[in-house]
Amino acid sequence: PPVIANCSIHLSNHPIPPPPQMSAHLKPLCGVLDGVLDRLAAIEAQLGIQTTAAATSPAPSTSAASSAAVVEEEELHPRLVAYDEHVQRALVPFTDACTALGPDMASIGGHIADVWDGQRLLIALGTTYKRPMGDVAVALQPHLKPCQDAISKIRAARLDRKFDQHIKAIMEMLSCVSWVVISPPPSPSNFVKDTVGASDFWANKIRKEYRTNETDGPAHLKFCDLMKALVNDLAAYLKEYHLSGLAWNPHGKDFSEAKVGEVGSSPKPAAAPKTAPAGGAGGAAIFDELKKKQTGDGASAATGLKKVTRDQQTWRKEYQKPGEDVPAPK
């Protein structure tokens, strides 16, 4: 006990000194270092580089490791995440503006969404595969078909003549999709920006025609403004993630293994609601089958079939007699 008492007296006479405080001269330096670390973390996230912190941490259990693997597989590449944000931020409002102009333009908006979905497929290829050997444009040609098919549908559309200038503006705008196959200079971002002038030539005609129309004018003016905003937003995305062309994965798989129509690691987001075609997938299968049977002169299995006029469609309600059930179409 006397020894313990002496120790207590000794400790009370010599208190533990407080921890040393940082010098005021070093505090600004810490702020600079924190900023550098934040910038490095942003660059690593943009390039999809994983930090090495996991290597120094204790090995997780088997169940935890499997759960982490599932989460990692479901995570999208930063380039795809940013592209999906661009779609929600710029494409969806533009397709909504198309829908506001009527059912004809609503279908055009759906085709434009298909073009942007095709771009996403190409960006997803870049996150998975190495840059192809030789001419990139030639290697990507089979993978451009979704974009090309959607653009062909827009070009072949037969709309009311009042939408002629709208279609011309859209076709000029869609030339920006060619950024995926260009080799700088110019950079993809500048290439896309250059398409604004050509589309604005027709958009300005629309603005001039509808500027004083208080009824329909606002919808048409909104269409023009959002189309320009879509192109500018795409250019901003490309400047951030595809500065010198379509970005590839230097540690990815060989591009010869890529399949046409291959999707990314997660389902693509719905750009805009579309009305499902009548008949669903069964109707599409029928048209595909008829197309296969088409001959060189344009004849097919449907050639020569008699058209059923409205007065022959006896299952319609207008032909129903009182107290009689409507017969099902045969």
Order of alpha helices (4+ residues) and beta strands (2+ residues): alpha-alpha-alpha-alpha-alpha-alpha-alpha-alpha-alpha-alpha-alpha-alpha-alpha
